[in-house]
Amino acid sequence: MLGIKLDQAGKRYQYEWIFKSLSLDFEPNNRIAVTGSNGSGKSTLLKCVAGLIPFTEGKVSYHLGQTAISEADIFSYLAISAPYMELPEEFTLIELLHFHFKFKNKISNVSIQEMMDIMYLNESKDKQVQFFSSGMKQRLKLGLCFFSDVPLLLLDEPTSNLDQKGVDWYLEMLALYGSSKSILICSNDTREYANCHKIIEMENFKIKRRD
Ligand SMILES: Nc1ncnc2c1ncn2[C@@H]1O[C@H](COP(=O)(O)OP(=O)(O)OP(=O)(O)O)[C@@H](O)[C@H]1O
């Protein structure tokens, strides 16, 4: 059960503060939505939480039960689905799944064959990922997250490129495989973050201009 605490966290790129003074107690098994207009800093916050880029100021701490996890190790405890995370396109689907689950443990009760069925990608098992449609790639990215045995999922715009059937599938996946995980969802689409315990509105963590 992974929890995260942010204490007065801030991120600046060059001279521009993207967010500042963000404190948050992300309790284990909670779902948190991060919302805000385009360019407000949702993806930046997700990348900082994932340890992909550093916060400029403030403190972040991670804990799994009573055990503290360092920023350097947090990557082993999470899975990310985001538009800017590329899939290895030269692999076929079946190769990619075997490759991915060499590095991440898979949840115990689902086989590789069942994963392909659940993502309704079985007919494309021998197709290279570069020839997948954008919706197929999105289901694959989400599937890789939900089928990974990690306590933290970071989902950036999870239903982008999905049609209505895909959106319904994502919500079903969230209910079936997301219930015992901590999940952070960056989104502007209320369908994507229904049932979140907290909403972080990025506009609240901007430096206010003086008139
Ligand atoms: N590496 C970088 N260097 C400088 N500025 C950056 C960098 N990455 C992002 N930014 C800037 O940070 C701001 C926040 O971008 P970010 O992608 O986090 O927003 P977002 O809320 O996720 O946007 P969207 O809804 O459009 O995906 C933007 O002004 C962006 O130009």
The ligand as a Tripos MOL2 file, in Angstrom:
@<TRIPOS>MOLECULE
LIG
   31    33     1     0     0
SMALL
NO_CHARGES

@<TRIPOS>ATOM
      1 N1         11.2530   20.5420  -20.3330 N.pl3     1 LIG1
      2 C1         10.6040   21.7120  -20.2520 C.ar      1 LIG1
      3 N2         11.2700   22.8720  -20.2890 N.ar      1 LIG1
      4 C2         10.6220   24.0580  -20.1900 C.ar      1 LIG1
      5 N3          9.2870   24.1880  -20.0490 N.ar      1 LIG1
      6 C3          8.5570   23.0440  -20.0040 C.ar      1 LIG1
      7 C4          9.1790   21.7610  -20.1120 C.ar      1 LIG1
      8 N4          8.2100   20.8090  -20.0370 N.ar      1 LIG1
      9 C5          7.0460   21.4870  -19.8790 C.ar      1 LIG1
     10 N5          7.2620   22.8170  -19.8630 N.ar      1 LIG1
     11 C6          6.2310   23.8550  -19.6750 C.3       1 LIG1
     12 O1          5.5680   23.6050  -18.4470 O.3       1 LIG1
     13 C7          4.2040   24.0130  -18.5410 C.3       1 LIG1
     14 C8          3.3220   22.8730  -18.0630 C.3       1 LIG1
     15 O2          3.3580   21.8160  -19.0400 O.3       1 LIG1
     16 P1          2.6330   20.4220  -18.7900 P.3       1 LIG1
     17 O3          2.8890   19.5610  -19.9640 O.co2     1 LIG1
     18 O4          2.9930   19.9310  -17.4420 O.co2     1 LIG1
     19 O5          1.0950   20.8940  -18.7510 O.3       1 LIG1
     20 P2         -0.2370   20.0120  -18.7880 P.3       1 LIG1
     21 O6         -1.1640   20.6180  -17.7630 O.co2     1 LIG1
     22 O7          0.0640   18.5940  -18.6550 O.co2     1 LIG1
     23 O8         -0.7640   20.3560  -20.2510 O.3       1 LIG1
     24 P3         -1.7430   19.5480  -21.2620 P.3       1 LIG1
     25 O9         -3.1250   19.5440  -20.6520 O.co2     1 LIG1
     26 O10        -1.6930   20.3870  -22.4980 O.co2     1 LIG1
     27 O11        -1.1760   18.1770  -21.4640 O.co2     1 LIG1
     28 C9          3.9760   24.4510  -19.9940 C.3       1 LIG1
     29 O12         4.0790   25.8670  -20.0330 O.3       1 LIG1
     30 C10         5.1400   23.8160  -20.7230 C.3       1 LIG1
     31 O13         5.5230   24.5730  -21.8500 O.3       1 LIG1
@<TRIPOS>BOND
     1     1     2 1
     2     2     3 ar
     3     2     7 ar
     4     3     4 ar
     5     4     5 ar
     6     5     6 ar
     7     6     7 ar
     8     6    10 ar
     9     7     8 ar
    10     8     9 ar
    11     9    10 ar
    12    10    11 1
    13    11    12 1
    14    11    30 1
    15    12    13 1
    16    13    14 1
    17    13    28 1
    18    14    15 1
    19    15    16 1
    20    16    17 2
    21    16    18 1
    22    16    19 1
    23    19    20 1
    24    20    21 2
    25    20    22 1
    26    20    23 1
    27    23    24 1
    28    24    25 2
    29    24    26 1
    30    24    27 1
    31    28    29 1
    32    28    30 1
    33    30    31 1
@<TRIPOS>SUBSTRUCTURE
     1 LIG1         1 GROUP 0 **** ****
